[in-house]
Amino acid sequence: MTTYLVAQLNIHDRERYAEYGAGFMNILTKYHGKVLGVDEDTQTLEGDWDFTRTVLLAFPSEAEAKSWYHSQEYQQLAQHRFAASAGNVVMMKGLE
């Protein structure tokens, strides 16, 4: 079953975040992940959305999503994101 990850980020160091971005796709595709959307100009229809970037990723399964996220290579790269931004990342299951 397809599994999605949604990231809501406030980026405060664009230069450091660019280091994260430079290595991101190579690791993501290795784990069969796909970027479905990236937006820094979302339109809030209800509630509050105080984030500078929203990202939607898809993986063929929950196991592949977790393997990617917990991999040593992603966690090492993610140190740049942790230093350059603050936010939330959630995982959700798609419909069968």
C-alpha positions, -999 to +999 in steps of 0.1 A: +000+000+000+013+034-009+026+054+021+029+092+021+051+115+041+041+151+046+067+176+059+058+211+071+090+232+075+101+266+085+135+272+069+157+297+087+191+289+070+187+286+032+223+280+026+225+250+050+192+237+037+206+237+002+232+212+014+203+190+024+186+195-009+218+186-029+219+150-016+182+144-011+170+129-044+198+104-047+189+089-014+151+092-019+151+073-052+174+046-038+145+037-015+119+040-043+105+073-030+090+100-052+084+137-046+047+144-054+048+181-044+069+209-030+054+243-023+065+275-006+033+293-015+005+271-003-030+285-001-046+280+032-083+272+029-090+266+066-071+270+098-035+282+102-005+271+081+026+290+093+052+270+073+076+282+046+077+248+028+054+219+025+066+186+009+046+155-001+065+122-007+052+088-017+067+053-012+054+020-024+051+007+012+054+017+048+085-005+051+103+013+023+093+047+038+107+037+072+138+022+056+145+054+039+139+076+069+159+055+093+187+048+069+222+059+081+227+079+048+194+098+052+199+105+089+234+118+082+220+141+054+190+151+076+214+168+100+216+197+075+178+199+076+176+198+114+202+226+116+185+247+089+148+243+097+121+233+122+089+215+114+069+184+114+071+152+094+042+127+094+036+094+077+002+083+065-011+052+047-028+056+014-062+040+006-063+005-008 
